[in-house]
Amino acid sequence: MFLDLLLQEAPSYGPLAAGLAIGLGAIGPGIGIGIAVGKAMEAIGRNPEASGTVFLPMIIGVAFAEAVAIYALIIAFVVSGS
């Protein structure tokens, strides 16, 4: 009886783990990108002459934040087994 219980196939939590990985992994970059772009647009609105000095660091920061989301997507693919 106990041996039959042990030999039963365990449920696969891969899809659930993949969904959680990409869902939680996209929250941080989404919030970070929203705050960064919002503050950059606010700075450019207050001082339009500084748009060149604000724009490039903002784009670099957004790219780094997006890299975290892409990393979470790759982890989700690995976990799900696809």
MOHUPE-V8215 format. One record per residue. N is the residue number from 0. RES is the residue in one letter. PHI is phi in whole degrees, -180 to 180 (NA if undefined). Layout:
n	res	phi
N	RES	PHI
N	RES	PHI
//
This chain:
n	res	phi
0	M	NA
1	F	-67
2	L	-66
3	D	-64
4	L	-66
5	L	-70
6	L	-84
7	Q	-67
8	E	-73
9	A	-74
10	P	-66
11	S	-92
12	Y	-102
13	G	-59
14	P	-62
15	L	-66
16	A	-65
17	A	-65
18	G	-64
19	L	-67
20	A	-64
21	I	-76
22	G	-66
23	L	-73
24	G	-74
25	A	-98
26	I	-67
27	G	-61
28	P	-62
29	G	-63
30	I	-66
31	G	-63
32	I	-66
33	G	-62
34	I	-68
35	A	-63
36	V	-68
37	G	-62
38	K	-68
39	A	-66
40	M	-67
41	E	-65
42	A	-66
43	I	-67
44	G	-65
45	R	-78
46	N	-140
47	P	-62
48	E	-69
49	A	-91
50	S	-63
51	G	-67
52	T	-80
53	V	-92
54	F	-67
55	L	-65
56	P	-62
57	M	-65
58	I	-64
59	I	-65
60	G	-64
61	V	-65
62	A	-65
63	F	-66
64	A	-66
65	E	-68
66	A	-63
67	V	-66
68	A	-67
69	I	-67
70	Y	-62
71	A	-64
72	L	-65
73	I	-65
74	I	-61
75	A	-64
76	F	-66
77	V	-65
78	V	-66
79	S	-75
80	G	86
81	S	-89
//
